[in-house]
């Protein structure tokens, strides 16, 4: 049996385009503009100084019919059969000038079927004396006939809105989409209606201009992104034909904020939300870019993440680093404003680049128990620096650190511990050491052996009361004296503590799997011997209300340490208050 030929269901392909490849029907405007640009570029291969243009015409108000006309190279009869009637065939494929074209896929014209039941193409090639009219239906049939009228060299595509697609043929919609996709196109685009003709792209966009002022760029950024920016700077990476503008946000953004880029390819809009092109630390930099050397995906709404894409991403990161470096040297005042808004991002950057770590070291800002401080202030005022890599540890120590004159950096973010360790390695004179709540507990003043002997009854009774709550008991003297009790723990002991609580929850279906060894490290419920309330407790451990008071102080310690407090803890609090009320009534 001989080779068979695939049969193509055009309706199925149209559904594929509209439901899976293109994210919105409006994409047909871009595809028609793109085909027109390609036709003009092709003609310029033979006429270097040819002045091309595109006209989009709304035939009459309410008619829901548009015509997109270019004065490009046009198609011969043979090319019509070869390129318009063969799905997937591209007129650019194999051409040695293919990099001059935006499009790489022969499916662009089919996007017209997403909004129209019929596509009419009127075309005349400069290589043919005759013009032709190609009429295609969405059922997969088409006809080709010689034009009886005299056609100019170029191509016109005529679409009539099908049911439900009238919105995309309204004057305001078409004008908006032409500006959206075509603002940076290198050839004039005109929009003609029964009432007026508009020039869509009369000038090179300011973000693509070689001599735009910072004020003009900032004004454009404010209008486009609906926010104020601290600065705007040009981006020019000649190796990949990357040109555009970066905008420094004035907003204090979260570290997990996405950094999206508005990207044009050969000056046709690809997408205003291209993700992952910028470095993660650059989330506060908004960009509008034109890129000539990267490859669009099949839908032409994103970029293929190939080797060139990765190189582009690296070069953009280097461009941003260079901008920050030169700004820190040439305009310290501006850099200070950038740092104040985005100090976390600057730290991420310094952590991955030793040269920038050296440059930015004094500017690096950390959260501390004395507020946000930069390394310059710390070097000038602090002899011994401690840090914690756990937010829970920092919260515990912060309350008592000031009374003991301890200076602590909170290095809880994922990259901050690595940054601090890098600083320790490169700048040992800064004298930075890790500290944990247990280190502070060891440094508290202990009771004398005689005092401990007198407190043994209290310790035994408190240990018994707290046994279900997975805590050790300790007695220390510390400041501030108005703090009666602290729950002191490290990451392992608090994890064990939480696991123990979950294991005791009868409503938890996984409780039977959450067993905690009795020998596992436990948090320490540390009673402050400098606190008057604790002294009263020391003498009243035999009273009936004592267990409720201890449990009440335990829950208070959870709140003060900002530990997770669940329904079970609130129930302990409520029952303890009821118990105390019953014993005092």
C-alpha positions in Angstrom: 0.0 0.0 0.0 1.5 3.4 -1.0 2.1 6.5 1.1 -1.0 8.3 2.1 -1.5 12.0 2.6 -2.8 13.6 5.8 -6.2 15.2 5.6 -6.5 18.4 7.6 -9.7 19.4 9.4 -9.6 23.2 9.1 -12.4 23.6 11.6 -10.4 21.7 14.1 -7.3 23.8 13.4 -9.4 27.0 13.9 -10.6 25.7 17.3 -7.0 24.9 18.2 -5.9 28.4 17.3 -8.7 30.1 19.2 -8.8 27.8 22.2 -5.2 26.8 22.8 -2.6 28.8 20.8 -4.0 32.3 20.8 -5.1 33.6 24.2 -7.6 36.2 22.8 -9.4 36.8 19.5 -7.8 40.3 19.3 -4.6 38.7 18.1 -5.9 38.7 14.5 -5.0 42.4 14.3 -1.4 41.7 15.2 -1.2 38.8 12.7 -2.6 40.9 9.8 -0.2 43.7 10.7 2.7 41.2 10.9 1.9 39.8 7.4 1.8 43.3 6.0 5.1 44.2 7.6 6.7 41.1 6.2 5.4 41.9 2.7 7.0 45.4 2.9 10.3 44.0 4.3 10.3 41.5 1.4 9.9 44.3 -1.2 12.8 46.3 0.5 15.1 43.4 -0.4 14.8 44.5 -4.0 14.2 48.2 -3.4 16.4 49.3 -0.5 14.8 52.7 0.1 11.2 51.6 -0.6 8.7 53.5 1.6 6.1 51.0 2.7 2.9 51.7 4.6 -0.1 49.9 6.0 -3.7 51.0 5.9 -6.5 49.5 8.0 -9.9 50.5 6.8 -13.3 50.3 8.6 -15.5 50.2 5.5 -18.6 51.8 7.0 -19.9 52.3 10.5 -21.8 49.3 11.8 -20.7 47.1 8.9 -18.3 45.0 11.0 -15.9 44.7 8.1 -12.3 45.7 7.9 -9.6 45.8 5.2 -5.9 45.6 5.9 -3.8 46.8 3.0 -0.1 46.9 2.4 1.9 48.1 -0.5 4.5 45.3 -0.1 5.7 42.7 -2.5 2.3 40.9 -3.2 1.8 37.3 -4.3 1.9 35.6 -7.7 -0.7 33.0 -8.6 1.8 30.2 -7.9 2.7 31.7 -4.5 -1.0 32.0 -3.6 -1.4 28.2 -4.1 1.9 27.5 -2.3 1.6 29.8 0.7 -2.1 30.6 1.3 -3.6 27.2 0.6 -1.0 25.0 2.3 -1.4 25.2 6.1 1.8 25.6 8.0 3.8 26.7 4.9 5.6 30.0 5.3 6.7 32.3 2.6 9.8 33.1 4.6 11.0 29.6 5.2 14.3 28.9 3.7 14.8 32.5 2.6 18.3 33.7 3.2 16.8 37.0 4.5 14.5 35.3 6.9 15.9 37.2 9.9 14.5 40.4 8.4 11.0 39.1 8.9 9.0 39.1 12.2 6.9 36.0 11.3 8.3 32.5 11.3 5.0 30.5 11.0 2.6 30.1 8.1 -0.5 30.1 10.3 -0.9 33.8 10.8 -3.5 34.4 8.2 -5.6 31.6 9.7 -6.1 33.8 12.8 -8.7 35.6 10.7 -11.0 32.6 10.9 -11.1 33.2 14.7 -13.2 36.3 14.1 -14.5 35.8 10.5 -16.2 32.9 8.6 -14.4 34.1 5.4 -11.0 35.5 4.4 -10.7 37.5 1.2 -7.2 38.3 -0.1 -6.7 40.7 -3.0 -3.1 40.7 -4.2 -0.9 41.7 -7.0 2.8 40.9 -7.2 5.4 43.1 -8.9 6.4 39.9 -10.7 3.0 39.3 -12.3 0.9 41.5 -14.6 -2.3 40.1 -13.2 -4.0 40.5 -9.8 -5.9 37.8 -8.0 -8.6 37.3 -5.5 -8.4 34.4 -3.1 -11.5 33.6 -1.1 -11.3 31.1 1.7 -14.2 29.7 3.8 -13.9 28.3 7.3 -15.1 24.9 6.0 -11.7 24.4 4.3 -12.7 25.4 0.8 -11.3 28.3 -1.3 -11.5 29.8 -4.7 -9.0 31.7 -6.8 -9.9 34.0 -9.7 -8.2 36.8 -11.6 -9.2 40.2 -10.5 -11.4 42.1 -13.0 -10.4 45.4 -11.4 -6.9 46.9 -11.6 -5.1 46.1 -8.4 -2.1 48.1 -7.1 1.0 46.1 -6.1 0.5 44.8 -2.6 -2.1 42.9 -0.7 -5.5 43.5 0.9 -7.1 41.2 3.5 -10.8 41.6 4.0 -12.6 40.2 7.1 -16.3 40.3 8.1 -17.2 39.7 11.7 -18.9 36.5 12.5 -21.5 36.1 15.1 -20.3 37.2 18.6 -17.2 38.9 17.2 -18.6 42.3 16.4 -16.8 44.0 19.3 -13.5 43.5 17.6 -14.7 45.3 14.5 -15.8 48.5 16.4 -13.9 51.7 15.6 -12.7 52.3 19.2 -11.6 48.6 19.6 -9.6 48.6 16.3 -7.9 51.9 17.0 -6.9 50.7 20.5 -5.5 47.4 19.1 -3.6 49.1 16.3 -1.9 51.3 18.8 -1.4 48.4 21.2 0.4 46.2 18.7 1.8 48.8 16.3 3.1 51.8 18.2 6.7 50.9 17.5 6.4 49.5 13.9 9.0 50.9 11.5 6.4 51.7 8.7 3.4 54.1 8.9 0.1 52.5 10.0 -3.0 54.4 9.1 -6.5 53.8 10.3 -9.3 55.1 8.1 -12.9 55.3 9.1 -15.9 56.9 7.2 -15.2 60.0 9.3 -11.4 60.4 9.6 -8.0 58.9 9.0 -5.5 58.5 11.9 -1.8 58.0 11.8 -1.3 55.3 14.5 2.5 55.5 14.8 3.6 59.0 13.7 6.9 59.0 15.7 9.4 56.6 17.3 8.2 55.8 20.8 10.1 57.7 23.5 11.2 54.5 25.1 13.0 53.4 21.9 14.5 56.8 21.1 18.2 57.4 21.2 18.0 60.9 22.7 15.0 60.9 25.0 15.3 62.8 28.2 14.9 61.2 31.6 11.9 63.4 32.2 10.2 62.3 29.0 10.9 58.6 29.9 9.5 59.1 33.4 6.4 60.8 32.0 5.8 57.9 29.6 6.4 55.3 32.3 3.8 57.0 34.6 1.3 57.1 31.8 1.9 53.5 30.7 2.3 51.8 34.1 0.1 54.1 36.1 2.7 54.8 38.7 5.6 57.1 39.5 9.2 55.9 39.1 12.4 56.9 40.8 14.4 56.8 37.6 14.4 55.7 34.0 17.5 54.5 32.1 18.2 53.3 28.5 18.9 49.7 27.7 21.0 48.9 24.7 22.4 45.4 24.1 23.7 45.4 20.5 24.7 41.7 20.5 21.1 40.6 20.5 19.5 43.8 19.1 17.9 44.6 22.5 16.9 48.3 22.9 14.5 49.9 25.3 14.0 51.5 28.7 14.1 50.4 32.3 12.0 52.1 35.0 12.9 51.9 38.7 9.7 51.5 40.7 9.1 53.8 43.7 6.9 51.3 45.4 8.2 49.0 48.1 7.5 45.7 46.4 7.4 42.2 48.0 10.4 39.9 47.2 8.0 37.5 45.5 6.7 40.2 43.1 6.8 39.1 39.5 9.0 41.1 37.1 7.2 41.2 33.9 8.5 42.9 30.7 6.7 44.5 27.8 8.5 43.0 24.8 8.4 43.8 21.1 10.1 41.6 18.5 11.3 43.5 15.5 9.1 46.3 16.8 5.9 44.3 16.8 4.4 43.8 20.2 4.9 40.3 21.5 3.4 40.6 24.9 3.2 43.1 27.8 3.7 40.3 30.3 6.8 38.3 29.4 7.9 36.6 32.5 11.3 35.3 33.7 13.3 37.4 31.2 14.6 39.7 34.0 16.7 38.5 36.9 14.8 37.5 40.0 16.4 40.2 42.1 15.3 42.8 39.5 11.6 42.6 40.4 11.5 46.4 41.0 12.7 47.2 37.5 9.9 47.5 34.9 11.1 47.3 31.2 9.9 47.9 27.7 12.1 46.2 25.2 12.5 45.7 21.5 14.4 42.5 20.7 15.5 41.5 17.3 17.4 38.3 17.8 15.1 36.1 20.0 12.5 33.6 18.7 8.8 33.9 19.4 6.7 30.9 20.3 4.1 29.5 17.9 1.5 31.9 19.3 4.0 34.8 19.1 2.8 35.8 22.6 6.0 34.7 24.4 9.6 33.8 23.7 11.3 30.5 23.2 13.7 29.9 26.1 16.6 28.8 24.0 20.3 29.5 24.3 19.9 33.1 23.0 17.1 33.7 25.5 19.4 32.7 28.3 22.2 34.9 27.0 19.8 37.8 26.8 18.7 37.2 30.4 22.3 37.3 31.5 23.1 40.4 29.6 20.0 42.2 31.0 21.2 41.3 34.5 24.6 42.8 33.7 23.0 45.9 32.3 21.0 46.4 35.5 24.1 45.8 37.7 26.0 48.4 35.7 23.2 50.9 36.1 23.1 50.4 39.9 26.9 50.6 40.1 27.2 53.8 38.2 24.2 55.3 40.0 25.8 54.6 43.4 29.0 56.3 42.3 27.6 59.2 40.3 24.3 60.0 42.1 24.4 58.8 45.7 21.3 60.7 46.6 19.2 58.8 43.9 20.9 55.5 44.9 19.9 56.1 48.5 16.2 56.5 47.4 16.4 53.3 45.4 18.0 51.5 48.3 15.4 52.7 50.7 12.6 51.3 48.6 14.4 48.1 47.5 17.1 47.2 50.0 16.1 43.6 50.0 16.7 43.3 46.2 20.0 45.1 46.5 21.1 42.5 49.1 20.1 39.7 46.8 22.2 41.3 44.1 25.2 41.8 46.4 25.0 38.2 47.6 25.5 36.9 44.0 28.2 39.3 42.9 31.4 39.8 45.0 32.3 43.0 43.2 28.9 44.6 44.0 29.1 43.3 47.5 32.3 45.3 48.0 30.7 48.3 46.3 27.3 48.1 48.2 28.5 46.8 51.5 28.0 50.0 53.5 24.6 50.5 51.9 23.2 47.1 52.8 20.3 47.5 55.2 19.1 44.9 57.7 16.3 44.6 60.1 17.7 44.7 63.7 16.5 45.0 67.2 17.3 48.7 66.9 15.3 49.2 63.7 16.5 49.1 60.1 20.3 49.9 60.0 22.8 49.9 57.2 26.3 48.3 57.6 27.9 51.8 57.7 26.0 52.7 60.8 26.6 49.2 62.3 30.4 49.5 61.7 30.5 52.9 63.4 28.4 52.0 66.4 28.5 48.3 67.2 31.5 46.3 68.4 29.9 42.8 68.6 27.2 41.9 66.0 24.9 38.9 66.4 22.5 37.5 63.8 19.7 35.0 63.7 18.6 33.1 60.6 15.2 32.3 62.0 12.4 34.9 62.3 11.1 33.0 65.4 14.5 33.3 67.0 14.7 37.0 66.2 11.3 37.6 67.7 12.2 35.8 70.9 15.5 37.5 71.4 14.5 41.0 70.3 12.4 41.7 73.4 15.3 41.1 75.8 18.2 42.1 73.6 18.0 45.8 74.4 18.1 45.3 78.1 21.3 43.2 77.7 22.8 45.6 75.2 22.8 42.9 72.5 22.7 44.0 68.8 21.0 41.4 66.6 20.5 41.3 62.8 17.5 39.5 61.5 18.8 37.4 58.6 15.6 35.3 58.2 15.0 35.7 54.4 16.3 32.7 52.4 19.2 34.6 50.9 20.2 36.7 53.9 21.9 34.0 55.9 24.1 33.3 52.9 24.8 37.0 52.5 25.8 37.4 56.2 28.0 34.3 56.0 29.6 35.9 52.9 30.2 39.1 54.8 31.8 37.2 57.7 34.1 35.4 55.3 35.2 38.6 53.4 35.1 41.1 56.3 36.2 39.2 59.5 36.9 42.5 61.3 33.2 43.1 61.6 33.0 40.4 64.3 29.6 38.8 63.4 28.4 35.7 65.2 25.3 33.6 65.2 23.1 33.6 68.3 20.1 31.5 69.3 17.5 31.9 72.1 19.2 29.1 74.0 22.5 31.1 73.9 20.6 34.0 75.5 19.0 31.6 78.0 22.5 30.4 79.0 23.6 34.0 79.5 20.8 34.7 81.9 21.7 34.8 85.6 20.9 31.6 87.3 19.5 31.2 90.8 21.9 30.1 93.5 22.0 26.4 94.5 20.3 27.3 97.8 17.5 29.2 95.9 17.1 26.3 93.5 16.7 23.9 96.4 13.9 26.1 97.8 12.2 26.3 94.4 12.2 22.5 93.8 8.6 22.1 94.8 7.6 24.8 92.3 9.7 23.2 89.6 8.3 19.7 90.2 4.7 20.9 90.2 5.2 23.1 87.1 6.9 20.3 85.2 3.9 18.1 86.0 1.4 20.8 84.8 3.3 21.4 81.6 4.1 17.7 80.8 1.2 17.5 78.2 2.5 20.6 76.4 6.0 19.4 75.6 8.0 22.0 77.5 11.0 22.0 79.9 11.0 24.3 82.9 13.7 26.7 83.9 14.2 29.6 86.4 16.4 32.5 85.5 16.9 36.2 86.3 16.7 38.5 83.3 15.4 41.9 82.2 13.0 43.4 81.5 11.6 42.4 84.8 8.0 43.0 83.6 8.3 39.9 81.5 7.2 37.0 83.7 7.9 34.1 81.4 9.5 33.4 78.0 9.2 30.3 75.7 12.8 29.8 74.6 13.4 27.5 71.7 15.4 26.8 68.5 14.1 25.7 65.1 14.3 22.0 66.1 12.6 22.3 69.5 9.8 24.5 68.2 9.2 22.1 65.3 9.0 19.2 67.8 6.6 21.4 69.9 4.3 22.0 67.0 4.4 18.3 65.9 3.4 17.3 69.5 0.4 19.7 69.4 -0.7 18.3 66.0 -0.4 14.7 67.3 -2.7 15.6 70.2 -5.4 17.0 68.0 -8.1 14.3 67.8 -9.6 15.9 64.7 -6.4 15.6 62.8 -6.6 12.4 60.6 -2.8 12.2 60.5 -2.4 12.5 64.3 -1.4 8.9 64.7 1.6 9.4 62.4 2.9 12.5 64.3 4.7 10.9 67.2 7.4 12.8 69.0 10.1 11.1 71.0 10.2 11.9 74.7 14.0 12.5 74.2 13.4 15.1 71.5 14.6 18.6 72.2 11.9 20.7 73.8 11.3 24.5 74.2 12.1 25.9 77.7 9.4 27.7 79.6 11.7 30.1 81.4 10.3 31.9 84.5 11.8 35.3 85.4 12.9 35.4 89.0 13.0 39.2 88.7 9.3 39.4 88.1 6.9 40.0 91.1 4.2 37.7 89.7 6.6 34.8 89.4 7.7 35.4 93.0 4.0 35.0 94.1 3.8 31.8 92.1 6.8 30.4 93.8 5.0 30.5 97.1 1.6 29.4 95.9 2.3 26.2 93.9 0.2 24.2 96.2 -2.9 26.2 95.6 -5.7 24.8 93.5 -5.5 27.8 91.1 -1.8 27.2 90.4 -2.1 24.9 87.3 -4.5 27.4 85.6 -2.1 30.3 86.3 0.9 28.3 84.8 -1.1 27.5 81.7 -2.2 31.1 81.4 1.4 32.2 81.5 2.3 29.5 78.9 -0.2 30.9 76.4 1.0 34.4 77.2 4.5 33.3 76.3 3.2 32.0 73.0 1.7 35.4 72.2 4.7 37.3 73.4 7.0 35.2 71.3 4.7 35.5 68.3 4.5 31.7 67.9 1.7 30.1 66.0 -1.4 30.0 68.3 -4.1 27.4 67.4 -7.6 26.6 68.6 -6.1 24.2 71.2 -4.1 27.1 72.7 -7.1 29.4 72.8 -9.0 26.6 74.5 -6.3 26.3 77.1 -6.5 30.1 77.7 -10.3 30.0 78.1 -10.4 27.0 80.4 -7.6 28.5 82.5 -9.5 31.8 82.9 -12.7 29.8 83.9 -10.7 27.7 86.4 -9.1 30.8 88.0 -12.5 32.5 88.2 -14.1 29.5 89.9 -11.3 29.4 92.5 -11.6 33.1 93.3 -15.4 33.3 93.5 
